[in-house]
Amino acid sequence: MTVRDKALPIRNTFNLDVPAEVITAGFADSTNPYIPKRNDSYVFRRETLRDILNFLDDPDDDGLYFSGHYGAGKTTLPYQVASRLNWPTQSFTAHSRMEFDDLVGTWKLVNGTMEFVYGPLSVAMRDGHLFILNEVDRADPGQLAALHDVLEGHPLVIATNGGEVIHAHQNFRFIVNGNSVGSGDSTGLYQGVNQLDIAFLDRFRMVHVDYPTEDVELMILEKKAPDLPEELRKKMVRVANQIRKLFIGGEETATPLTITMSTRTLCRWAKLALAFRNAPNALSYSLNQAFLAKAEPEQRIAIERIAQDIFGTSWSKGA
């Protein structure tokens, strides 16, 4: 894979209102099968985009760690940036039983013969891809310790494949994301989150991703459901934000929630409301299908009350 060989204006590439002369570097080749699928309705946020582009331009032997609540957009961001830059990407979602070999590779029976099948980390280092480790704080910290050398710029040595040495390509980048900042989950919202070793965390730049602002989510809904009246879209965003406040906590008199509404769920609600627009209870029916059916009965009642209060008389009408 060649070096980044194409100058891309940030204004056009990411649809942001910035000076035309502000550019970043990407790849001219858009045919690589590992380039993530592009979502044209995705709306980039200036601050988080600035942070990831700065890292991609000059990681300086760092990794990049995105933290934030479920549904805030920390996972989607690097994939959508990579899709605009034509940057091939390898990824893996961590779990409690993840082993280092899952990332590096292992011997497998292929068409009757044993072959070494390279893992996503090996491929990314060898070919200059972006490597994304999702849900990093759900992995065993002991397995993550094996990544220390890679994060410090040392080559990857695959002992199980005859001691093969893979030197990191100049385009290799390492990004992780998690619901915590690596210190465990003090909120009790996320089961299975581990406290990560401080030596591992020291190798990352840390970026916290909040839920999108109201203006950003309105832009997203306008792209996803342009035929839905603007006033209904605004009220949907208000419902989502109120649900998130109860999920995060801090309101002692309110019913705490153990589920929250991601932007993806918000868009699903809007599109379903259009699909069932002629039903007498389109907003309620579509919210149930998009989100409420997964809630516990007590929380379901609380969420329905939030929606009724925000929508008022329009709640029982069609969209």
Contacts in CASP RR format, 6 or more apart in sequence:
PFRMAT RR
TARGET T0000
AUTHOR 0000-0000-0000
METHOD contacts of the structure
MODEL  1
MTVRDKALPIRNTFNLDVPAEVITAGFADSTNPYIPKRNDSYVFRRETLR
DILNFLDDPDDDGLYFSGHYGAGKTTLPYQVASRLNWPTQSFTAHSRMEF
DDLVGTWKLVNGTMEFVYGPLSVAMRDGHLFILNEVDRADPGQLAALHDV
LEGHPLVIATNGGEVIHAHQNFRFIVNGNSVGSGDSTGLYQGVNQLDIAF
LDRFRMVHVDYPTEDVELMILEKKAPDLPEELRKKMVRVANQIRKLFIGG
EETATPLTITMSTRTLCRWAKLALAFRNAPNALSYSLNQAFLAKAEPEQR
IAIERIAQDIFGTSWSKGA
1 88 0 8 1.000
1 127 0 8 1.000
1 128 0 8 1.000
1 129 0 8 1.000
1 169 0 8 1.000
1 171 0 8 1.000
2 27 0 8 1.000
2 29 0 8 1.000
3 170 0 8 1.000
3 171 0 8 1.000
4 25 0 8 1.000
4 26 0 8 1.000
4 27 0 8 1.000
4 85 0 8 1.000
4 171 0 8 1.000
5 25 0 8 1.000
5 26 0 8 1.000
5 27 0 8 1.000
5 28 0 8 1.000
6 25 0 8 1.000
6 26 0 8 1.000
6 27 0 8 1.000
6 28 0 8 1.000
6 86 0 8 1.000
7 23 0 8 1.000
7 24 0 8 1.000
7 25 0 8 1.000
7 26 0 8 1.000
8 23 0 8 1.000
8 24 0 8 1.000
8 25 0 8 1.000
8 26 0 8 1.000
8 84 0 8 1.000
8 85 0 8 1.000
9 20 0 8 1.000
9 21 0 8 1.000
9 22 0 8 1.000
9 23 0 8 1.000
10 16 0 8 1.000
10 18 0 8 1.000
10 22 0 8 1.000
10 23 0 8 1.000
10 24 0 8 1.000
10 49 0 8 1.000
10 53 0 8 1.000
11 17 0 8 1.000
11 18 0 8 1.000
11 19 0 8 1.000
11 20 0 8 1.000
11 22 0 8 1.000
13 24 0 8 1.000
13 84 0 8 1.000
13 85 0 8 1.000
14 44 0 8 1.000
14 49 0 8 1.000
14 81 0 8 1.000
14 84 0 8 1.000
15 43 0 8 1.000
15 44 0 8 1.000
16 44 0 8 1.000
16 46 0 8 1.000
16 49 0 8 1.000
18 46 0 8 1.000
24 53 0 8 1.000
24 56 0 8 1.000
24 57 0 8 1.000
24 85 0 8 1.000
25 57 0 8 1.000
25 85 0 8 1.000
26 85 0 8 1.000
26 86 0 8 1.000
26 87 0 8 1.000
27 85 0 8 1.000
27 86 0 8 1.000
27 87 0 8 1.000
28 86 0 8 1.000
29 86 0 8 1.000
30 86 0 8 1.000
32 86 0 8 1.000
32 88 0 8 1.000
33 88 0 8 1.000
34 88 0 8 1.000
34 89 0 8 1.000
34 90 0 8 1.000
34 129 0 8 1.000
35 82 0 8 1.000
35 83 0 8 1.000
35 86 0 8 1.000
35 87 0 8 1.000
35 88 0 8 1.000
35 89 0 8 1.000
36 79 0 8 1.000
36 80 0 8 1.000
36 82 0 8 1.000
36 83 0 8 1.000
36 89 0 8 1.000
37 79 0 8 1.000
37 83 0 8 1.000
38 80 0 8 1.000
38 83 0 8 1.000
38 84 0 8 1.000
39 76 0 8 1.000
39 80 0 8 1.000
39 83 0 8 1.000
40 223 0 8 1.000
41 220 0 8 1.000
41 223 0 8 1.000
41 224 0 8 1.000
41 267 0 8 1.000
42 76 0 8 1.000
42 80 0 8 1.000
42 220 0 8 1.000
43 212 0 8 1.000
43 216 0 8 1.000
43 219 0 8 1.000
43 220 0 8 1.000
43 223 0 8 1.000
44 77 0 8 1.000
44 80 0 8 1.000
44 81 0 8 1.000
45 212 0 8 1.000
45 213 0 8 1.000
45 216 0 8 1.000
48 77 0 8 1.000
48 207 0 8 1.000
48 209 0 8 1.000
49 77 0 8 1.000
49 81 0 8 1.000
51 64 0 8 1.000
51 205 0 8 1.000
51 207 0 8 1.000
52 64 0 8 1.000
52 77 0 8 1.000
52 78 0 8 1.000
52 81 0 8 1.000
52 175 0 8 1.000
52 207 0 8 1.000
53 81 0 8 1.000
55 62 0 8 1.000
55 63 0 8 1.000
55 64 0 8 1.000
55 173 0 8 1.000
55 175 0 8 1.000
55 205 0 8 1.000
56 81 0 8 1.000
56 85 0 8 1.000
56 87 0 8 1.000
56 130 0 8 1.000
56 173 0 8 1.000
59 173 0 8 1.000
59 174 0 8 1.000
61 151 0 8 1.000
61 152 0 8 1.000
61 153 0 8 1.000
62 151 0 8 1.000
62 203 0 8 1.000
62 204 0 8 1.000
62 205 0 8 1.000
63 151 0 8 1.000
63 173 0 8 1.000
63 174 0 8 1.000
63 175 0 8 1.000
63 176 0 8 1.000
63 203 0 8 1.000
63 204 0 8 1.000
63 205 0 8 1.000
64 173 0 8 1.000
64 174 0 8 1.000
64 175 0 8 1.000
64 176 0 8 1.000
64 204 0 8 1.000
64 205 0 8 1.000
64 207 0 8 1.000
65 136 0 8 1.000
65 175 0 8 1.000
65 176 0 8 1.000
65 177 0 8 1.000
65 178 0 8 1.000
65 181 0 8 1.000
65 201 0 8 1.000
65 204 0 8 1.000
65 205 0 8 1.000
65 206 0 8 1.000
65 207 0 8 1.000
66 74 0 8 1.000
66 75 0 8 1.000
66 77 0 8 1.000
66 78 0 8 1.000
66 175 0 8 1.000
66 176 0 8 1.000
66 177 0 8 1.000
66 178 0 8 1.000
66 207 0 8 1.000
66 208 0 8 1.000
66 209 0 8 1.000
67 74 0 8 1.000
67 177 0 8 1.000
67 178 0 8 1.000
67 179 0 8 1.000
67 180 0 8 1.000
67 181 0 8 1.000
67 182 0 8 1.000
67 206 0 8 1.000
67 207 0 8 1.000
67 208 0 8 1.000
67 209 0 8 1.000
68 74 0 8 1.000
68 177 0 8 1.000
68 178 0 8 1.000
68 179 0 8 1.000
68 208 0 8 1.000
68 209 0 8 1.000
68 210 0 8 1.000
69 179 0 8 1.000
69 189 0 8 1.000
69 211 0 8 1.000
69 244 0 8 1.000
69 247 0 8 1.000
69 248 0 8 1.000
69 260 0 8 1.000
70 179 0 8 1.000
70 190 0 8 1.000
70 260 0 8 1.000
70 262 0 8 1.000
71 211 0 8 1.000
71 260 0 8 1.000
71 262 0 8 1.000
71 263 0 8 1.000
71 264 0 8 1.000
72 209 0 8 1.000
72 210 0 8 1.000
72 211 0 8 1.000
72 212 0 8 1.000
72 262 0 8 1.000
73 209 0 8 1.000
73 212 0 8 1.000
73 262 0 8 1.000
73 263 0 8 1.000
74 177 0 8 1.000
74 178 0 8 1.000
74 209 0 8 1.000
75 134 0 8 1.000
75 177 0 8 1.000
77 209 0 8 1.000
78 89 0 8 1.000
78 130 0 8 1.000
78 132 0 8 1.000
78 175 0 8 1.000
78 177 0 8 1.000
79 89 0 8 1.000
79 91 0 8 1.000
79 132 0 8 1.000
81 87 0 8 1.000
82 88 0 8 1.000
82 89 0 8 1.000
82 130 0 8 1.000
87 129 0 8 1.000
87 130 0 8 1.000
87 171 0 8 1.000
88 127 0 8 1.000
88 128 0 8 1.000
88 129 0 8 1.000
88 130 0 8 1.000
89 124 0 8 1.000
89 129 0 8 1.000
89 130 0 8 1.000
89 131 0 8 1.000
89 132 0 8 1.000
90 119 0 8 1.000
90 120 0 8 1.000
90 121 0 8 1.000
90 123 0 8 1.000
90 124 0 8 1.000
90 129 0 8 1.000
90 130 0 8 1.000
90 131 0 8 1.000
90 132 0 8 1.000
91 120 0 8 1.000
91 131 0 8 1.000
91 132 0 8 1.000
91 133 0 8 1.000
91 134 0 8 1.000
92 98 0 8 1.000
92 102 0 8 1.000
92 103 0 8 1.000
92 120 0 8 1.000
92 121 0 8 1.000
92 132 0 8 1.000
92 133 0 8 1.000
92 134 0 8 1.000
93 133 0 8 1.000
93 134 0 8 1.000
93 135 0 8 1.000
94 133 0 8 1.000
94 134 0 8 1.000
94 135 0 8 1.000
94 136 0 8 1.000
94 137 0 8 1.000
94 138 0 8 1.000
94 139 0 8 1.000
95 135 0 8 1.000
95 138 0 8 1.000
95 139 0 8 1.000
96 138 0 8 1.000
96 139 0 8 1.000
96 140 0 8 1.000
96 192 0 8 1.000
97 140 0 8 1.000
98 139 0 8 1.000
98 140 0 8 1.000
98 143 0 8 1.000
99 143 0 8 1.000
100 143 0 8 1.000
100 146 0 8 1.000
100 147 0 8 1.000
101 160 0 8 1.000
102 119 0 8 1.000
103 119 0 8 1.000
103 120 0 8 1.000
103 121 0 8 1.000
103 122 0 8 1.000
103 133 0 8 1.000
103 147 0 8 1.000
104 118 0 8 1.000
104 119 0 8 1.000
104 121 0 8 1.000
104 122 0 8 1.000
104 156 0 8 1.000
104 158 0 8 1.000
104 160 0 8 1.000
105 116 0 8 1.000
105 117 0 8 1.000
105 118 0 8 1.000
105 119 0 8 1.000
105 122 0 8 1.000
105 158 0 8 1.000
105 160 0 8 1.000
105 161 0 8 1.000
106 116 0 8 1.000
106 117 0 8 1.000
106 119 0 8 1.000
106 160 0 8 1.000
107 114 0 8 1.000
107 115 0 8 1.000
107 116 0 8 1.000
107 117 0 8 1.000
107 160 0 8 1.000
107 161 0 8 1.000
108 114 0 8 1.000
108 115 0 8 1.000
108 116 0 8 1.000
108 117 0 8 1.000
109 115 0 8 1.000
110 117 0 8 1.000
116 158 0 8 1.000
116 160 0 8 1.000
116 161 0 8 1.000
118 126 0 8 1.000
120 131 0 8 1.000
121 131 0 8 1.000
121 150 0 8 1.000
121 156 0 8 1.000
122 156 0 8 1.000
122 158 0 8 1.000
122 166 0 8 1.000
123 129 0 8 1.000
124 130 0 8 1.000
124 131 0 8 1.000
124 172 0 8 1.000
125 131 0 8 1.000
125 150 0 8 1.000
125 156 0 8 1.000
125 166 0 8 1.000
125 167 0 8 1.000
125 168 0 8 1.000
125 169 0 8 1.000
125 172 0 8 1.000
126 166 0 8 1.000
126 169 0 8 1.000
127 169 0 8 1.000
128 168 0 8 1.000
128 169 0 8 1.000
128 170 0 8 1.000
128 171 0 8 1.000
128 172 0 8 1.000
129 171 0 8 1.000
129 172 0 8 1.000
130 172 0 8 1.000
130 173 0 8 1.000
130 175 0 8 1.000
131 172 0 8 1.000
131 173 0 8 1.000
131 174 0 8 1.000
131 175 0 8 1.000
132 175 0 8 1.000
132 176 0 8 1.000
132 177 0 8 1.000
133 139 0 8 1.000
133 174 0 8 1.000
133 175 0 8 1.000
133 176 0 8 1.000
133 177 0 8 1.000
134 176 0 8 1.000
134 177 0 8 1.000
134 178 0 8 1.000
135 177 0 8 1.000
135 178 0 8 1.000
135 179 0 8 1.000
136 144 0 8 1.000
136 176 0 8 1.000
136 177 0 8 1.000
136 178 0 8 1.000
136 196 0 8 1.000
137 178 0 8 1.000
137 179 0 8 1.000
137 180 0 8 1.000
137 182 0 8 1.000
137 184 0 8 1.000
137 185 0 8 1.000
137 193 0 8 1.000
137 194 0 8 1.000
137 196 0 8 1.000
138 178 0 8 1.000
138 192 0 8 1.000
138 193 0 8 1.000
138 194 0 8 1.000
139 194 0 8 1.000
140 194 0 8 1.000
141 194 0 8 1.000
141 195 0 8 1.000
141 196 0 8 1.000
141 197 0 8 1.000
141 200 0 8 1.000
142 197 0 8 1.000
144 196 0 8 1.000
144 197 0 8 1.000
144 200 0 8 1.000
145 197 0 8 1.000
145 199 0 8 1.000
145 200 0 8 1.000
147 200 0 8 1.000
148 199 0 8 1.000
148 200 0 8 1.000
148 203 0 8 1.000
149 155 0 8 1.000
149 156 0 8 1.000
150 156 0 8 1.000
150 168 0 8 1.000
150 174 0 8 1.000
151 174 0 8 1.000
151 200 0 8 1.000
151 203 0 8 1.000
151 204 0 8 1.000
152 203 0 8 1.000
153 168 0 8 1.000
155 165 0 8 1.000
155 166 0 8 1.000
155 167 0 8 1.000
155 168 0 8 1.000
156 165 0 8 1.000
156 166 0 8 1.000
156 168 0 8 1.000
157 163 0 8 1.000
157 164 0 8 1.000
157 165 0 8 1.000
157 166 0 8 1.000
158 164 0 8 1.000
158 165 0 8 1.000
158 166 0 8 1.000
176 204 0 8 1.000
178 193 0 8 1.000
179 185 0 8 1.000
179 189 0 8 1.000
179 190 0 8 1.000
179 193 0 8 1.000
180 190 0 8 1.000
180 193 0 8 1.000
181 201 0 8 1.000
181 206 0 8 1.000
181 208 0 8 1.000
182 193 0 8 1.000
182 194 0 8 1.000
182 195 0 8 1.000
182 196 0 8 1.000
182 201 0 8 1.000
183 195 0 8 1.000
183 196 0 8 1.000
184 193 0 8 1.000
184 194 0 8 1.000
184 195 0 8 1.000
184 196 0 8 1.000
185 192 0 8 1.000
185 193 0 8 1.000
187 248 0 8 1.000
187 249 0 8 1.000
189 247 0 8 1.000
189 258 0 8 1.000
211 241 0 8 1.000
211 244 0 8 1.000
211 263 0 8 1.000
212 220 0 8 1.000
212 263 0 8 1.000
214 234 0 8 1.000
214 237 0 8 1.000
214 238 0 8 1.000
214 241 0 8 1.000
217 237 0 8 1.000
217 240 0 8 1.000
217 263 0 8 1.000
217 266 0 8 1.000
218 233 0 8 1.000
218 234 0 8 1.000
218 237 0 8 1.000
220 263 0 8 1.000
220 266 0 8 1.000
220 267 0 8 1.000
221 228 0 8 1.000
221 233 0 8 1.000
221 236 0 8 1.000
221 237 0 8 1.000
221 266 0 8 1.000
221 267 0 8 1.000
221 270 0 8 1.000
222 230 0 8 1.000
222 233 0 8 1.000
224 267 0 8 1.000
224 270 0 8 1.000
224 271 0 8 1.000
225 233 0 8 1.000
225 267 0 8 1.000
225 270 0 8 1.000
225 271 0 8 1.000
225 273 0 8 1.000
225 274 0 8 1.000
227 274 0 8 1.000
228 270 0 8 1.000
228 273 0 8 1.000
228 274 0 8 1.000
228 319 0 8 1.000
229 319 0 8 1.000
232 273 0 8 1.000
232 283 0 8 1.000
232 311 0 8 1.000
232 314 0 8 1.000
232 319 0 8 1.000
233 270 0 8 1.000
235 310 0 8 1.000
235 311 0 8 1.000
235 314 0 8 1.000
236 266 0 8 1.000
236 269 0 8 1.000
236 270 0 8 1.000
236 273 0 8 1.000
237 266 0 8 1.000
238 310 0 8 1.000
239 261 0 8 1.000
239 306 0 8 1.000
239 307 0 8 1.000
239 310 0 8 1.000
239 311 0 8 1.000
240 261 0 8 1.000
240 263 0 8 1.000
240 265 0 8 1.000
240 266 0 8 1.000
242 306 0 8 1.000
242 310 0 8 1.000
243 257 0 8 1.000
243 260 0 8 1.000
243 261 0 8 1.000
243 303 0 8 1.000
243 306 0 8 1.000
244 260 0 8 1.000
244 261 0 8 1.000
245 251 0 8 1.000
245 254 0 8 1.000
246 254 0 8 1.000
246 255 0 8 1.000
246 256 0 8 1.000
246 257 0 8 1.000
246 302 0 8 1.000
247 256 0 8 1.000
247 257 0 8 1.000
247 258 0 8 1.000
247 259 0 8 1.000
247 260 0 8 1.000
248 260 0 8 1.000
249 256 0 8 1.000
254 302 0 8 1.000
255 298 0 8 1.000
255 299 0 8 1.000
255 302 0 8 1.000
257 299 0 8 1.000
257 302 0 8 1.000
257 303 0 8 1.000
258 296 0 8 1.000
258 299 0 8 1.000
259 291 0 8 1.000
259 294 0 8 1.000
259 295 0 8 1.000
259 299 0 8 1.000
261 269 0 8 1.000
261 291 0 8 1.000
265 290 0 8 1.000
265 291 0 8 1.000
268 290 0 8 1.000
268 291 0 8 1.000
269 286 0 8 1.000
269 287 0 8 1.000
269 290 0 8 1.000
269 291 0 8 1.000
272 285 0 8 1.000
272 286 0 8 1.000
272 289 0 8 1.000
272 290 0 8 1.000
273 282 0 8 1.000
273 283 0 8 1.000
273 286 0 8 1.000
273 287 0 8 1.000
273 319 0 8 1.000
274 319 0 8 1.000
275 286 0 8 1.000
276 282 0 8 1.000
276 285 0 8 1.000
276 286 0 8 1.000
276 318 0 8 1.000
276 319 0 8 1.000
277 318 0 8 1.000
277 319 0 8 1.000
278 318 0 8 1.000
279 285 0 8 1.000
279 318 0 8 1.000
280 316 0 8 1.000
280 317 0 8 1.000
280 318 0 8 1.000
281 316 0 8 1.000
281 318 0 8 1.000
282 317 0 8 1.000
282 318 0 8 1.000
282 319 0 8 1.000
283 307 0 8 1.000
283 311 0 8 1.000
283 314 0 8 1.000
283 315 0 8 1.000
283 317 0 8 1.000
283 318 0 8 1.000
283 319 0 8 1.000
284 304 0 8 1.000
284 307 0 8 1.000
284 315 0 8 1.000
284 316 0 8 1.000
286 319 0 8 1.000
287 304 0 8 1.000
287 307 0 8 1.000
291 303 0 8 1.000
292 300 0 8 1.000
292 303 0 8 1.000
292 304 0 8 1.000
295 303 0 8 1.000
307 315 0 8 1.000
308 315 0 8 1.000
END
